[in-house]
Amino acid sequence: MRKQRIGRVVSDRMQKTIVVVEDRLVQHPRYRKYVRRRTKYYVHDEREQARVGDIVRIEETRPLSRLKRWRLVGIVKRAEG
């Protein structure tokens, strides 16, 4: 089983590459307060179908370039507009 994540597309300026941000809440180990954490993934989008603002599902894959280790599985929700 490969890891899968759901995130929001924040950039589609590169050829066949999108940048996806995953926001999550983690609990601070000492203070127990929930802190918002953000992870940025460089994702291979072969057909260049995702646009900025889309909610997408991505999947872990072999290294495709220096930064790309994820590929687009599908678009969960299109951005309005």
HTML snippet that shows the backbone in 3Dmol.js (N, CA, C, O; Angstrom):
<script src="https://3Dmol.org/build/3Dmol-min.js"></script>
<div id="view" style="width:600px;height:400px;position:relative"></div>
<script>
const pdb = `
ATOM      1  N   MET A   1       0.838  -1.185   0.000  1.00  0.00           N
ATOM      2  CA  MET A   1       0.000   0.000   0.000  1.00  0.00           C
ATOM      3  C   MET A   1       0.886   1.252   0.000  1.00  0.00           C
ATOM      4  O   MET A   1       1.783   1.399   0.830  1.00  0.00           O
ATOM      5  N   ARG A   2       0.613   2.140  -0.944  1.00  0.00           N
ATOM      6  CA  ARG A   2       1.335   3.404  -1.010  1.00  0.00           C
ATOM      7  C   ARG A   2       0.578   4.459  -0.218  1.00  0.00           C
ATOM      8  O   ARG A   2      -0.648   4.423  -0.120  1.00  0.00           O
ATOM      9  N   LYS A   3       1.326   5.394   0.343  1.00  0.00           N
ATOM     10  CA  LYS A   3       0.693   6.465   1.107  1.00  0.00           C
ATOM     11  C   LYS A   3      -0.129   7.352   0.180  1.00  0.00           C
ATOM     12  O   LYS A   3       0.275   7.636  -0.948  1.00  0.00           O
ATOM     13  N   GLN A   4      -1.273   7.780   0.668  1.00  0.00           N
ATOM     14  CA  GLN A   4      -2.115   8.712  -0.081  1.00  0.00           C
ATOM     15  C   GLN A   4      -2.421   9.909   0.803  1.00  0.00           C
ATOM     16  O   GLN A   4      -2.564   9.781   2.019  1.00  0.00           O
ATOM     17  N   ARG A   5      -2.519  11.064   0.181  1.00  0.00           N
ATOM     18  CA  ARG A   5      -2.822  12.297   0.892  1.00  0.00           C
ATOM     19  C   ARG A   5      -3.869  13.082   0.098  1.00  0.00           C
ATOM     20  O   ARG A   5      -4.014  12.898  -1.111  1.00  0.00           O
ATOM     21  N   ILE A   6      -4.588  13.951   0.791  1.00  0.00           N
ATOM     22  CA  ILE A   6      -5.521  14.864   0.137  1.00  0.00           C
ATOM     23  C   ILE A   6      -5.072  16.275   0.484  1.00  0.00           C
ATOM     24  O   ILE A   6      -4.813  16.586   1.647  1.00  0.00           O
ATOM     25  N   GLY A   7      -4.981  17.130  -0.539  1.00  0.00           N
ATOM     26  CA  GLY A   7      -4.519  18.489  -0.305  1.00  0.00           C
ATOM     27  C   GLY A   7      -5.058  19.442  -1.354  1.00  0.00           C
ATOM     28  O   GLY A   7      -5.820  19.054  -2.240  1.00  0.00           O
ATOM     29  N   ARG A   8      -4.646  20.702  -1.237  1.00  0.00           N
ATOM     30  CA  ARG A   8      -5.110  21.768  -2.115  1.00  0.00           C
ATOM     31  C   ARG A   8      -3.976  22.211  -3.031  1.00  0.00           C
ATOM     32  O   ARG A   8      -2.841  22.380  -2.586  1.00  0.00           O
ATOM     33  N   VAL A   9      -4.285  22.396  -4.307  1.00  0.00           N
ATOM     34  CA  VAL A   9      -3.292  22.832  -5.281  1.00  0.00           C
ATOM     35  C   VAL A   9      -3.036  24.332  -5.079  1.00  0.00           C
ATOM     36  O   VAL A   9      -3.967  25.138  -5.097  1.00  0.00           O
ATOM     37  N   VAL A  10      -1.759  24.691  -4.885  1.00  0.00           N
ATOM     38  CA  VAL A  10      -1.414  26.099  -4.694  1.00  0.00           C
ATOM     39  C   VAL A  10      -0.628  26.651  -5.880  1.00  0.00           C
ATOM     40  O   VAL A  10      -0.485  27.867  -6.007  1.00  0.00           O
ATOM     41  N   SER A  11      -0.110  25.771  -6.761  1.00  0.00           N
ATOM     42  CA  SER A  11       0.615  26.245  -7.941  1.00  0.00           C
ATOM     43  C   SER A  11       0.500  25.207  -9.054  1.00  0.00           C
ATOM     44  O   SER A  11       0.600  24.003  -8.819  1.00  0.00           O
ATOM     45  N   ASP A  12       0.285  25.713 -10.285  1.00  0.00           N
ATOM     46  CA  ASP A  12       0.281  24.834 -11.461  1.00  0.00           C
ATOM     47  C   ASP A  12       1.094  25.464 -12.587  1.00  0.00           C
ATOM     48  O   ASP A  12       0.823  25.219 -13.762  1.00  0.00           O
ATOM     49  N   ARG A  13       2.073  26.264 -12.236  1.00  0.00           N
ATOM     50  CA  ARG A  13       2.855  27.022 -13.207  1.00  0.00           C
ATOM     51  C   ARG A  13       3.879  26.169 -13.956  1.00  0.00           C
ATOM     52  O   ARG A  13       4.268  26.514 -15.072  1.00  0.00           O
ATOM     53  N   MET A  14       4.321  25.055 -13.355  1.00  0.00           N
ATOM     54  CA  MET A  14       5.345  24.228 -13.992  1.00  0.00           C
ATOM     55  C   MET A  14       4.725  23.240 -14.965  1.00  0.00           C
ATOM     56  O   MET A  14       3.535  22.939 -14.884  1.00  0.00           O
ATOM     57  N   GLN A  15       5.541  22.735 -15.887  1.00  0.00           N
ATOM     58  CA  GLN A  15       5.054  21.748 -16.844  1.00  0.00           C
ATOM     59  C   GLN A  15       4.954  20.394 -16.160  1.00  0.00           C
ATOM     60  O   GLN A  15       5.935  19.894 -15.609  1.00  0.00           O
ATOM     61  N   LYS A  16       3.754  19.795 -16.197  1.00  0.00           N
ATOM     62  CA  LYS A  16       3.474  18.476 -15.648  1.00  0.00           C
ATOM     63  C   LYS A  16       3.782  18.357 -14.153  1.00  0.00           C
ATOM     64  O   LYS A  16       3.984  17.252 -13.648  1.00  0.00           O
ATOM     65  N   THR A  17       3.819  19.479 -13.452  1.00  0.00           N
ATOM     66  CA  THR A  17       4.062  19.469 -12.012  1.00  0.00           C
ATOM     67  C   THR A  17       3.117  20.443 -11.336  1.00  0.00           C
ATOM     68  O   THR A  17       2.909  21.559 -11.811  1.00  0.00           O
ATOM     69  N   ILE A  18       2.543  20.007 -10.214  1.00  0.00           N
ATOM     70  CA  ILE A  18       1.733  20.898  -9.389  1.00  0.00           C
ATOM     71  C   ILE A  18       2.297  20.875  -7.976  1.00  0.00           C
ATOM     72  O   ILE A  18       2.992  19.936  -7.586  1.00  0.00           O
ATOM     73  N   VAL A  19       1.991  21.915  -7.217  1.00  0.00           N
ATOM     74  CA  VAL A  19       2.393  21.972  -5.818  1.00  0.00           C
ATOM     75  C   VAL A  19       1.123  21.852  -4.984  1.00  0.00           C
ATOM     76  O   VAL A  19       0.179  22.624  -5.152  1.00  0.00           O
ATOM     77  N   VAL A  20       1.115  20.870  -4.081  1.00  0.00           N
ATOM     78  CA  VAL A  20      -0.051  20.579  -3.254  1.00  0.00           C
ATOM     79  C   VAL A  20       0.317  20.806  -1.794  1.00  0.00           C
ATOM     80  O   VAL A  20       1.372  20.370  -1.333  1.00  0.00           O
ATOM     81  N   VAL A  21      -0.565  21.493  -1.071  1.00  0.00           N
ATOM     82  CA  VAL A  21      -0.351  21.753   0.350  1.00  0.00           C
ATOM     83  C   VAL A  21      -1.336  20.934   1.160  1.00  0.00           C
ATOM     84  O   VAL A  21      -2.536  20.918   0.885  1.00  0.00           O
ATOM     85  N   GLU A  22      -0.802  20.250   2.170  1.00  0.00           N
ATOM     86  CA  GLU A  22      -1.639  19.484   3.090  1.00  0.00           C
ATOM     87  C   GLU A  22      -1.621  20.202   4.439  1.00  0.00           C
ATOM     88  O   GLU A  22      -0.562  20.355   5.048  1.00  0.00           O
ATOM     89  N   ASP A  23      -2.783  20.640   4.902  1.00  0.00           N
ATOM     90  CA  ASP A  23      -2.907  21.267   6.218  1.00  0.00           C
ATOM     91  C   ASP A  23      -3.391  20.220   7.206  1.00  0.00           C
ATOM     92  O   ASP A  23      -4.291  19.434   6.908  1.00  0.00           O
ATOM     93  N   ARG A  24      -2.778  20.220   8.393  1.00  0.00           N
ATOM     94  CA  ARG A  24      -3.203  19.268   9.402  1.00  0.00           C
ATOM     95  C   ARG A  24      -3.023  19.886  10.791  1.00  0.00           C
ATOM     96  O   ARG A  24      -2.230  20.811  10.968  1.00  0.00           O
ATOM     97  N   LEU A  25      -3.758  19.372  11.759  1.00  0.00           N
ATOM     98  CA  LEU A  25      -3.630  19.815  13.136  1.00  0.00           C
ATOM     99  C   LEU A  25      -2.889  18.752  13.928  1.00  0.00           C
ATOM    100  O   LEU A  25      -3.248  17.575  13.891  1.00  0.00           O
ATOM    101  N   VAL A  26      -1.851  19.169  14.646  1.00  0.00           N
ATOM    102  CA  VAL A  26      -1.111  18.257  15.511  1.00  0.00           C
ATOM    103  C   VAL A  26      -1.108  18.822  16.920  1.00  0.00           C
ATOM    104  O   VAL A  26      -1.129  20.037  17.119  1.00  0.00           O
ATOM    105  N   GLN A  27      -1.083  17.935  17.879  1.00  0.00           N
ATOM    106  CA  GLN A  27      -1.103  18.373  19.262  1.00  0.00           C
ATOM    107  C   GLN A  27       0.328  18.578  19.749  1.00  0.00           C
ATOM    108  O   GLN A  27       1.190  17.721  19.550  1.00  0.00           O
ATOM    109  N   HIS A  28       0.570  19.710  20.382  1.00  0.00           N
ATOM    110  CA  HIS A  28       1.900  19.988  20.916  1.00  0.00           C
ATOM    111  C   HIS A  28       2.203  18.998  22.039  1.00  0.00           C
ATOM    112  O   HIS A  28       1.365  18.782  22.914  1.00  0.00           O
ATOM    113  N   PRO A  29       3.400  18.392  22.023  1.00  0.00           N
ATOM    114  CA  PRO A  29       3.685  17.341  23.009  1.00  0.00           C
ATOM    115  C   PRO A  29       3.641  17.806  24.465  1.00  0.00           C
ATOM    116  O   PRO A  29       3.206  17.055  25.337  1.00  0.00           O
ATOM    117  N   ARG A  30       4.079  19.020  24.734  1.00  0.00           N
ATOM    118  CA  ARG A  30       4.095  19.485  26.118  1.00  0.00           C
ATOM    119  C   ARG A  30       2.835  20.244  26.496  1.00  0.00           C
ATOM    120  O   ARG A  30       2.242  19.981  27.542  1.00  0.00           O
ATOM    121  N   TYR A  31       2.420  21.185  25.652  1.00  0.00           N
ATOM    122  CA  TYR A  31       1.340  22.093  26.035  1.00  0.00           C
ATOM    123  C   TYR A  31      -0.043  21.619  25.615  1.00  0.00           C
ATOM    124  O   TYR A  31      -1.047  22.220  25.998  1.00  0.00           O
ATOM    125  N   ARG A  32      -0.106  20.562  24.844  1.00  0.00           N
ATOM    126  CA  ARG A  32      -1.381  19.941  24.451  1.00  0.00           C
ATOM    127  C   ARG A  32      -2.280  20.841  23.613  1.00  0.00           C
ATOM    128  O   ARG A  32      -3.446  20.515  23.389  1.00  0.00           O
ATOM    129  N   LYS A  33      -1.751  21.966  23.150  1.00  0.00           N
ATOM    130  CA  LYS A  33      -2.529  22.831  22.279  1.00  0.00           C
ATOM    131  C   LYS A  33      -2.395  22.323  20.846  1.00  0.00           C
ATOM    132  O   LYS A  33      -1.337  21.830  20.454  1.00  0.00           O
ATOM    133  N   TYR A  34      -3.469  22.444  20.067  1.00  0.00           N
ATOM    134  CA  TYR A  34      -3.409  22.023  18.676  1.00  0.00           C
ATOM    135  C   TYR A  34      -2.778  23.113  17.824  1.00  0.00           C
ATOM    136  O   TYR A  34      -3.168  24.279  17.891  1.00  0.00           O
ATOM    137  N   VAL A  35      -1.788  22.713  17.017  1.00  0.00           N
ATOM    138  CA  VAL A  35      -1.032  23.635  16.183  1.00  0.00           C
ATOM    139  C   VAL A  35      -1.235  23.236  14.731  1.00  0.00           C
ATOM    140  O   VAL A  35      -1.214  22.051  14.397  1.00  0.00           O
ATOM    141  N   ARG A  36      -1.432  24.225  13.872  1.00  0.00           N
ATOM    142  CA  ARG A  36      -1.630  23.958  12.451  1.00  0.00           C
ATOM    143  C   ARG A  36      -0.282  23.751  11.771  1.00  0.00           C
ATOM    144  O   ARG A  36       0.601  24.603  11.861  1.00  0.00           O
ATOM    145  N   ARG A  37      -0.128  22.622  11.094  1.00  0.00           N
ATOM    146  CA  ARG A  37       1.096  22.325  10.358  1.00  0.00           C
ATOM    147  C   ARG A  37       0.757  22.211   8.884  1.00  0.00           C
ATOM    148  O   ARG A  37      -0.355  21.826   8.524  1.00  0.00           O
ATOM    149  N   ARG A  38       1.725  22.549   8.024  1.00  0.00           N
ATOM    150  CA  ARG A  38       1.504  22.580   6.585  1.00  0.00           C
ATOM    151  C   ARG A  38       2.681  21.881   5.911  1.00  0.00           C
ATOM    152  O   ARG A  38       3.840  22.165   6.213  1.00  0.00           O
ATOM    153  N   THR A  39       2.370  20.962   4.994  1.00  0.00           N
ATOM    154  CA  THR A  39       3.397  20.260   4.245  1.00  0.00           C
ATOM    155  C   THR A  39       3.169  20.502   2.763  1.00  0.00           C
ATOM    156  O   THR A  39       2.036  20.451   2.284  1.00  0.00           O
ATOM    157  N   LYS A  40       4.251  20.764   2.041  1.00  0.00           N
ATOM    158  CA  LYS A  40       4.178  21.067   0.613  1.00  0.00           C
ATOM    159  C   LYS A  40       4.718  19.864  -0.167  1.00  0.00           C
ATOM    160  O   LYS A  40       5.813  19.374   0.109  1.00  0.00           O
ATOM    161  N   TYR A  41       3.940  19.398  -1.138  1.00  0.00           N
ATOM    162  CA  TYR A  41       4.347  18.263  -1.971  1.00  0.00           C
ATOM    163  C   TYR A  41       4.428  18.701  -3.424  1.00  0.00           C
ATOM    164  O   TYR A  41       3.560  19.422  -3.917  1.00  0.00           O
ATOM    165  N   TYR A  42       5.488  18.256  -4.111  1.00  0.00           N
ATOM    166  CA  TYR A  42       5.602  18.455  -5.552  1.00  0.00           C
ATOM    167  C   TYR A  42       5.065  17.200  -6.212  1.00  0.00           C
ATOM    168  O   TYR A  42       5.556  16.101  -5.955  1.00  0.00           O
ATOM    169  N   VAL A  43       4.052  17.357  -7.068  1.00  0.00           N
ATOM    170  CA  VAL A  43       3.272  16.231  -7.579  1.00  0.00           C
ATOM    171  C   VAL A  43       3.329  16.199  -9.098  1.00  0.00           C
ATOM    172  O   VAL A  43       3.215  17.232  -9.758  1.00  0.00           O
ATOM    173  N   HIS A  44       3.509  14.988  -9.651  1.00  0.00           N
ATOM    174  CA  HIS A  44       3.517  14.797 -11.098  1.00  0.00           C
ATOM    175  C   HIS A  44       2.082  14.741 -11.606  1.00  0.00           C
ATOM    176  O   HIS A  44       1.290  13.910 -11.163  1.00  0.00           O
ATOM    177  N   ASP A  45       1.754  15.635 -12.542  1.00  0.00           N
ATOM    178  CA  ASP A  45       0.423  15.713 -13.152  1.00  0.00           C
ATOM    179  C   ASP A  45       0.610  15.535 -14.655  1.00  0.00           C
ATOM    180  O   ASP A  45       0.793  16.513 -15.381  1.00  0.00           O
ATOM    181  N   GLU A  46       0.564  14.303 -15.115  1.00  0.00           N
ATOM    182  CA  GLU A  46       0.894  13.958 -16.502  1.00  0.00           C
ATOM    183  C   GLU A  46       0.028  14.696 -17.510  1.00  0.00           C
ATOM    184  O   GLU A  46       0.542  15.205 -18.506  1.00  0.00           O
ATOM    185  N   ARG A  47      -1.291  14.766 -17.267  1.00  0.00           N
ATOM    186  CA  ARG A  47      -2.212  15.369 -18.229  1.00  0.00           C
ATOM    187  C   ARG A  47      -2.475  16.846 -17.965  1.00  0.00           C
ATOM    188  O   ARG A  47      -3.267  17.471 -18.670  1.00  0.00           O
ATOM    189  N   GLU A  48      -1.816  17.408 -16.953  1.00  0.00           N
ATOM    190  CA  GLU A  48      -1.976  18.819 -16.589  1.00  0.00           C
ATOM    191  C   GLU A  48      -3.440  19.196 -16.419  1.00  0.00           C
ATOM    192  O   GLU A  48      -3.905  20.184 -16.987  1.00  0.00           O
ATOM    193  N   GLN A  49      -4.169  18.401 -15.630  1.00  0.00           N
ATOM    194  CA  GLN A  49      -5.603  18.614 -15.459  1.00  0.00           C
ATOM    195  C   GLN A  49      -5.954  19.381 -14.187  1.00  0.00           C
ATOM    196  O   GLN A  49      -7.052  19.932 -14.100  1.00  0.00           O
ATOM    197  N   ALA A  50      -5.072  19.436 -13.209  1.00  0.00           N
ATOM    198  CA  ALA A  50      -5.373  20.133 -11.952  1.00  0.00           C
ATOM    199  C   ALA A  50      -5.097  21.624 -12.085  1.00  0.00           C
ATOM    200  O   ALA A  50      -4.166  22.036 -12.777  1.00  0.00           O
ATOM    201  N   ARG A  51      -5.918  22.427 -11.412  1.00  0.00           N
ATOM    202  CA  ARG A  51      -5.786  23.878 -11.420  1.00  0.00           C
ATOM    203  C   ARG A  51      -5.659  24.388  -9.982  1.00  0.00           C
ATOM    204  O   ARG A  51      -5.968  23.667  -9.033  1.00  0.00           O
ATOM    205  N   VAL A  52      -5.215  25.600  -9.833  1.00  0.00           N
ATOM    206  CA  VAL A  52      -5.054  26.200  -8.503  1.00  0.00           C
ATOM    207  C   VAL A  52      -6.408  26.233  -7.798  1.00  0.00           C
ATOM    208  O   VAL A  52      -7.409  26.658  -8.375  1.00  0.00           O
ATOM    209  N   GLY A  53      -6.429  25.781  -6.550  1.00  0.00           N
ATOM    210  CA  GLY A  53      -7.651  25.771  -5.755  1.00  0.00           C
ATOM    211  C   GLY A  53      -8.346  24.428  -5.714  1.00  0.00           C
ATOM    212  O   GLY A  53      -9.211  24.215  -4.864  1.00  0.00           O
ATOM    213  N   ASP A  54      -7.993  23.500  -6.619  1.00  0.00           N
ATOM    214  CA  ASP A  54      -8.604  22.170  -6.626  1.00  0.00           C
ATOM    215  C   ASP A  54      -8.173  21.375  -5.398  1.00  0.00           C
ATOM    216  O   ASP A  54      -7.055  21.531  -4.905  1.00  0.00           O
ATOM    217  N   ILE A  55      -9.067  20.527  -4.914  1.00  0.00           N
ATOM    218  CA  ILE A  55      -8.735  19.567  -3.867  1.00  0.00           C
ATOM    219  C   ILE A  55      -8.416  18.257  -4.587  1.00  0.00           C
ATOM    220  O   ILE A  55      -9.242  17.745  -5.342  1.00  0.00           O
ATOM    221  N   VAL A  56      -7.216  17.715  -4.354  1.00  0.00           N
ATOM    222  CA  VAL A  56      -6.756  16.551  -5.111  1.00  0.00           C
ATOM    223  C   VAL A  56      -6.276  15.437  -4.180  1.00  0.00           C
ATOM    224  O   VAL A  56      -5.911  15.675  -3.029  1.00  0.00           O
ATOM    225  N   ARG A  57      -6.289  14.217  -4.714  1.00  0.00           N
ATOM    226  CA  ARG A  57      -5.739  13.060  -4.013  1.00  0.00           C
ATOM    227  C   ARG A  57      -4.422  12.709  -4.695  1.00  0.00           C
ATOM    228  O   ARG A  57      -4.362  12.595  -5.919  1.00  0.00           O
ATOM    229  N   ILE A  58      -3.359  12.536  -3.891  1.00  0.00           N
ATOM    230  CA  ILE A  58      -2.044  12.202  -4.438  1.00  0.00           C
ATOM    231  C   ILE A  58      -1.540  10.913  -3.819  1.00  0.00           C
ATOM    232  O   ILE A  58      -1.988  10.508  -2.746  1.00  0.00           O
ATOM    233  N   GLU A  59      -0.600  10.269  -4.507  1.00  0.00           N
ATOM    234  CA  GLU A  59      -0.085   8.984  -4.063  1.00  0.00           C
ATOM    235  C   GLU A  59       1.433   8.976  -4.169  1.00  0.00           C
ATOM    236  O   GLU A  59       2.011   9.528  -5.105  1.00  0.00           O
ATOM    237  N   GLU A  60       2.058   8.346  -3.198  1.00  0.00           N
ATOM    238  CA  GLU A  60       3.511   8.227  -3.166  1.00  0.00           C
ATOM    239  C   GLU A  60       3.995   7.374  -4.340  1.00  0.00           C
ATOM    240  O   GLU A  60       3.335   6.411  -4.731  1.00  0.00           O
ATOM    241  N   THR A  61       5.152   7.737  -4.899  1.00  0.00           N
ATOM    242  CA  THR A  61       5.713   6.977  -6.006  1.00  0.00           C
ATOM    243  C   THR A  61       7.235   7.057  -5.940  1.00  0.00           C
ATOM    244  O   THR A  61       7.793   7.668  -5.028  1.00  0.00           O
ATOM    245  N   ARG A  62       7.899   6.440  -6.905  1.00  0.00           N
ATOM    246  CA  ARG A  62       9.360   6.494  -6.937  1.00  0.00           C
ATOM    247  C   ARG A  62       9.804   7.923  -7.223  1.00  0.00           C
ATOM    248  O   ARG A  62       9.004   8.707  -7.732  1.00  0.00           O
ATOM    249  N   PRO A  63      11.042   8.295  -6.917  1.00  0.00           N
ATOM    250  CA  PRO A  63      11.505   9.644  -7.225  1.00  0.00           C
ATOM    251  C   PRO A  63      11.462   9.926  -8.723  1.00  0.00           C
ATOM    252  O   PRO A  63      12.039   9.183  -9.517  1.00  0.00           O
ATOM    253  N   LEU A  64      10.779  10.999  -9.103  1.00  0.00           N
ATOM    254  CA  LEU A  64      10.660  11.377 -10.507  1.00  0.00           C
ATOM    255  C   LEU A  64      11.607  12.514 -10.868  1.00  0.00           C
ATOM    256  O   LEU A  64      11.947  12.689 -12.038  1.00  0.00           O
ATOM    257  N   SER A  65      12.032  13.284  -9.878  1.00  0.00           N
ATOM    258  CA  SER A  65      13.002  14.360 -10.076  1.00  0.00           C
ATOM    259  C   SER A  65      13.586  14.667  -8.698  1.00  0.00           C
ATOM    260  O   SER A  65      13.395  13.912  -7.744  1.00  0.00           O
ATOM    261  N   ARG A  66      14.293  15.779  -8.614  1.00  0.00           N
ATOM    262  CA  ARG A  66      14.929  16.121  -7.337  1.00  0.00           C
ATOM    263  C   ARG A  66      13.909  16.312  -6.217  1.00  0.00           C
ATOM    264  O   ARG A  66      14.185  15.961  -5.070  1.00  0.00           O
ATOM    265  N   LEU A  67      12.743  16.860  -6.528  1.00  0.00           N
ATOM    266  CA  LEU A  67      11.735  17.135  -5.502  1.00  0.00           C
ATOM    267  C   LEU A  67      10.467  16.293  -5.623  1.00  0.00           C
ATOM    268  O   LEU A  67       9.752  16.115  -4.637  1.00  0.00           O
ATOM    269  N   LYS A  68      10.178  15.774  -6.817  1.00  0.00           N
ATOM    270  CA  LYS A  68       8.899  15.076  -7.031  1.00  0.00           C
ATOM    271  C   LYS A  68       8.977  13.624  -6.588  1.00  0.00           C
ATOM    272  O   LYS A  68       9.785  12.845  -7.093  1.00  0.00           O
ATOM    273  N   ARG A  69       8.112  13.274  -5.623  1.00  0.00           N
ATOM    274  CA  ARG A  69       7.987  11.888  -5.166  1.00  0.00           C
ATOM    275  C   ARG A  69       6.525  11.469  -5.047  1.00  0.00           C
ATOM    276  O   ARG A  69       6.220  10.449  -4.429  1.00  0.00           O
ATOM    277  N   TRP A  70       5.622  12.247  -5.634  1.00  0.00           N
ATOM    278  CA  TRP A  70       4.188  11.995  -5.561  1.00  0.00           C
ATOM    279  C   TRP A  70       3.592  12.132  -6.948  1.00  0.00           C
ATOM    280  O   TRP A  70       4.133  12.838  -7.798  1.00  0.00           O
ATOM    281  N   ARG A  71       2.458  11.442  -7.179  1.00  0.00           N
ATOM    282  CA  ARG A  71       1.750  11.575  -8.446  1.00  0.00           C
ATOM    283  C   ARG A  71       0.270  11.798  -8.167  1.00  0.00           C
ATOM    284  O   ARG A  71      -0.255  11.402  -7.127  1.00  0.00           O
ATOM    285  N   LEU A  72      -0.386  12.445  -9.127  1.00  0.00           N
ATOM    286  CA  LEU A  72      -1.796  12.772  -8.988  1.00  0.00           C
ATOM    287  C   LEU A  72      -2.642  11.522  -9.237  1.00  0.00           C
ATOM    288  O   LEU A  72      -2.481  10.848 -10.255  1.00  0.00           O
ATOM    289  N   VAL A  73      -3.540  11.220  -8.304  1.00  0.00           N
ATOM    290  CA  VAL A  73      -4.469  10.098  -8.465  1.00  0.00           C
ATOM    291  C   VAL A  73      -5.776  10.593  -9.061  1.00  0.00           C
ATOM    292  O   VAL A  73      -6.308   9.986  -9.991  1.00  0.00           O
ATOM    293  N   GLY A  74      -6.296  11.697  -8.526  1.00  0.00           N
ATOM    294  CA  GLY A  74      -7.553  12.230  -9.043  1.00  0.00           C
ATOM    295  C   GLY A  74      -7.904  13.539  -8.374  1.00  0.00           C
ATOM    296  O   GLY A  74      -7.312  13.941  -7.373  1.00  0.00           O
ATOM    297  N   ILE A  75      -8.888  14.187  -8.965  1.00  0.00           N
ATOM    298  CA  ILE A  75      -9.377  15.454  -8.433  1.00  0.00           C
ATOM    299  C   ILE A  75     -10.625  15.170  -7.603  1.00  0.00           C
ATOM    300  O   ILE A  75     -11.614  14.645  -8.115  1.00  0.00           O
ATOM    301  N   VAL A  76     -10.570  15.517  -6.329  1.00  0.00           N
ATOM    302  CA  VAL A  76     -11.690  15.277  -5.425  1.00  0.00           C
ATOM    303  C   VAL A  76     -12.758  16.341  -5.623  1.00  0.00           C
ATOM    304  O   VAL A  76     -13.946  16.028  -5.696  1.00  0.00           O
ATOM    305  N   LYS A  77     -12.331  17.615  -5.710  1.00  0.00           N
ATOM    306  CA  LYS A  77     -13.278  18.720  -5.856  1.00  0.00           C
ATOM    307  C   LYS A  77     -12.633  19.829  -6.663  1.00  0.00           C
ATOM    308  O   LYS A  77     -11.502  20.232  -6.389  1.00  0.00           O
ATOM    309  N   ARG A  78     -13.348  20.316  -7.652  1.00  0.00           N
ATOM    310  CA  ARG A  78     -12.867  21.421  -8.491  1.00  0.00           C
ATOM    311  C   ARG A  78     -13.015  22.746  -7.749  1.00  0.00           C
ATOM    312  O   ARG A  78     -13.909  22.910  -6.919  1.00  0.00           O
ATOM    313  N   ALA A  79     -12.131  23.681  -8.058  1.00  0.00           N
ATOM    314  CA  ALA A  79     -12.222  25.031  -7.493  1.00  0.00           C
ATOM    315  C   ALA A  79     -13.371  25.769  -8.162  1.00  0.00           C
ATOM    316  O   ALA A  79     -13.633  25.591  -9.351  1.00  0.00           O
ATOM    317  N   GLU A  80     -14.054  26.603  -7.378  1.00  0.00           N
ATOM    318  CA  GLU A  80     -15.149  27.388  -7.955  1.00  0.00           C
ATOM    319  C   GLU A  80     -14.575  28.546  -8.760  1.00  0.00           C
ATOM    320  O   GLU A  80     -13.578  29.161  -8.380  1.00  0.00           O
ATOM    321  N   GLY A  81     -15.227  28.823  -9.873  1.00  0.00           N
ATOM    322  CA  GLY A  81     -14.809  29.978 -10.650  1.00  0.00           C
ATOM    323  C   GLY A  81     -14.142  29.697 -11.917  1.00  0.00           C
ATOM    324  O   GLY A  81     -13.759  30.622 -12.631  1.00  0.00           O
TER     325      GLY A  81
END
`;
const viewer = $3Dmol.createViewer("view");
viewer.addModel(pdb, "pdb");
viewer.setStyle({}, {cartoon: {color: "spectrum"}});
viewer.zoomTo();
viewer.render();
</script>
